[in-house]
Amino acid sequence: MKTRKSPRYQYSSIGGMLQPIDKSLVQKLHALVGEGVKTVEEMKRHLRHYVRNDLFAGQNPPPVTNRCYHPKDVDIRNHMYKATVKQMLSNADQENLEEKIKGLKQENPEDLFFFRPYSLFPMEAVPGNTSDTDSTVEAHITQNLLFLHQTAWQRHLMSRYGNEIMLLDATYKTMRYGLPLFFLAVKTNVNYTVVGAFITQKETTAAIEEALKIFRTWIPKWKPQYFMTDIESTFEGLYSVYAINF
C-alpha cells in the first residue's frame, strides 16, 4: 500500500467496497438493465427470482443477510449506474454518440455531460509503409476522446461527502473499444456510492488529470483529504492533480 501526506492517498484493492455482489448476479443485473429495467425495486424483484429459481434451484437459497446474493439498495443502484454508462457507450459509435448524449440531456436536464470525440490528422498514405502498429496510429491522433457524466444526485453526494474519502475505480476492456472506464465513489452514511464516471482514450496521468479537473469545475469546492485507487499507474497522477495542480 502506498500513501502520501497532505492530502493522503492510498493504493489498495477497492473492488470489494464497490462490488460485494456475486459475479453471476452482477452479470444478470447488467443484462436486465439492457432489457430495460430502470428502478431499484423492479431490479430487486428480478434478482430475488433469479437467486431463488436459477442460481439455487432445488436448494435452500442463502439467507437475506447474505449480501452477496441479497444486495442492498445502494449496491443495486451502483451497479445499475455502471451498467447504464457501459451500455450507453458500448452500443453507440462515436459518430452517433453525440446525438445520443443530446437526447439524454433532454431527458435529464440536471445531469452534466462532457464529450469530446477523438480525431485523427488526415495523412496521405506513404508508399511502402505497411506499418499498422499502435504507435503509428497514436502519432496521428490530434484530439483524444474524453467523456464524463454525473447526475444531479451524484453531484449532491459528491459535494456533501467528497471532501473526505474519494475512491477511483476502473473497469477495463468491458466496452466495445476497450477504453478505460473510471468510476468515482464516496463513503456516505450508508455505504460507498458511485458519484460520477469518465472514459479516456488512454490510461495516462494527463488524461485522468484533465477529467478530474472538469469534475472540479462542476463542484468548485471539491478537494478530498483522502484518495484511494486500485490503479497503481494512476497513483502519481492523483498526487500531481490534488497536491500540486489544484
N, C-alpha and C positions, 0 to 999 in steps of 0.2 A: 504494500500500500504506500502511496506517495502523498505527501502533504505539503502545503505552502502556508505561510503565515500572512495574515492581514491583507486581503481576505484569505481564508483557508480552503484548500481544495483536496479532495481525496480521489485516488484512482482505485476503484474496487468493483466487484461484481454487484450490479444493482438489479439484475434480471429478476431475482426473487421478490424484490419490492414491488415491481410493476406487473409481474406475471405469476401470481400464486395459483393460477388455474391450470388444471391438467391440459396437456397439449392437444389431445383429441377434442376436448371441449372448446378450446380456443379455435381450432380449425372449423368446428361446427358453427361456432358463433360468427366467424368471418363469412362462412357460406351463407348463413341466414341473413347477414347484412346485405350480401349480394342479391338475395332473393327479395329484399325489400322490408325486412323487419327494422323498425325505426325507434321503438320505445323500449325502455329497460324492462317494463312489466311484461310486454309481449315476449321479449327475449328470454326472460326468466321462465315463462311457461314452456317455451320450446326446449330450453336446456333441461328443465326438470323431466320432461317427457323423454328426451334423448338419453339422459342418465339412467332413467328407470327402465326404458324399453329397448335400448340399444346397447349401451355400454355394459349394463348389468342385467341383461335379460335373463330371467330364470334364477337370479341371485338376489340376495339382500343388498340393496343399494347402500352406499356409505351414509352415515348419519348426517343430518343437516348441519352439524357442527364442523364437518369436514369441508373446509373452504375450497379445496382443490376441485370438488365436484358440486359444491353448493356456494358459488361465489356471491359476494356481497354486491349491492347495487353499484358501489363505486368501482369495483373490479370490472363488472359488466360494462359500465359506461366508458371506462378507459379503453377496453378492447373494442367496443363498438366504434369509438372515435378513431382508433388506429386503423380498423378495417375500412372505415369510410374514406379516410385520407388515401390509403393504399389503393383502393379500388377506383377512386376518382382519378388518380393519376395513372394507374396501370391500364385503364380502359380507354385512355384518350391519347391520341398522337399530339405532338407539340402544336401542329397546325390548328387543331380544333380545341385545344385545352383552354386557350384564352377565352373562347366563346363560352365554354362550359363554366369558367370562373365568373364571367359576366352574369350568367344565369343564376349561379349560386349567390352572388351579391344581391340580386333582386329578391331572391327567396329569403335571404338572411342579411338585411341591410346593416345590421350592427356587427357582423363578422368582419374581420380585417384580412385582406389578402395582399400578397405581393408576388408578382410573377414576372420573370424576365427570361425569355427563351434564349437558347444558345444560338449563336450564328457562326458560320464559317466564312473565312476570307475566300472569295472566288478566285481560283487559280486555274490556268490552263495546264493541261497535262504535259509533263516533261517527257520527251521521247526517251525510251529506255529505262524510265523509272518505274519499276514494278513493286516498289515497297508498299506494304499495306500494314505497317506497324502502328501501334497506338501512338508512338512518339511522333510519327509523321502527321497523323491526323490532328493530334493535340497542338502541334506547332501552328496550325492554321485556324484554330478557334479564336475568334476575336471577342466573343462575349460568352461567358459561362452561364448555364442555366441556374436559376435560383427561384425557389418557391417557398412562401411562408403562409401559414394560416393560423388564425386564432379567433375563437368565438368570444362573444361579449362576456359570457360567464367565465370562460377561461381567463380573460383579461382581469376580471374582478378577483378571481382567486390568486392570480399571479401578483396583483397589486397588494393583496392582503397578506399572503404568505411567502411571496417570492424573495423577500429581503432576508430570509433566514437560510434555509437549505434549499438548493436547487439541484435537480438531477438532470443529466443529459444522457438519454438512452438512444441507441442506434439500431436500425434494422437494415440488413444488407441483402442485396440481390433477391428481394422478395417482390420487386416491381418488374415491370416489363423490360425495362432497360438496365436493370441492375444498379440504379442510382442509390447513393446513401440517403436513407430516410432517418431523420432525427426527431426525437420527442423530448420536450421539456416537461418536467414534472415538479410538483411542490408537495411538501408534507403539510396537509391540512389537519384540522382537528378530528377528521375521520380516518384518513389514510393518505397514501401517496396518490396524487391525481394529476393526470396529463393536462397541461395548460397551454400547449402550442406544439406546432410541428413545422419542420422545414426540410427541404430537399436541396442538395447541392450537386453540382456537376461532378466534383471530386471531393474526397475527404481530405481537405487541406486546412491548415490553420487560417489562411486568408479567407477561405470560403465560409468557414464556421464563424470567424470573427465578423464578417460582413452581415451574416444572418442575425447574430446576436445583437449587433448594433441597431438593426432595423427593429427588433423587438424592443430595444431600449427607447427608440423614438415613439413607439406605441405606448410605452409606460416609462416616462422620463425619470421617475424616482426609483426605478428598479435597479438595485445593486445588492446582490446576495452576499451574505457573510461567509457562507459555505457553498461549495460547488462539488458535486460528486459525479463521476463518469466511469463507465466501464469501457471507454475507448482510450486506450493508452496513448495512441498517436495524437490525440487532441488535448492531452493534459497541458502541454506547454502553451498551446493556443489559448486555452481558457485562462491561464495565468496571465498571458500577454493582454488579453482583452480586458480583464477585470482589474488587474493590478497596475497596468501601465497605461493602456489606451483609453480607458473610461474616465 
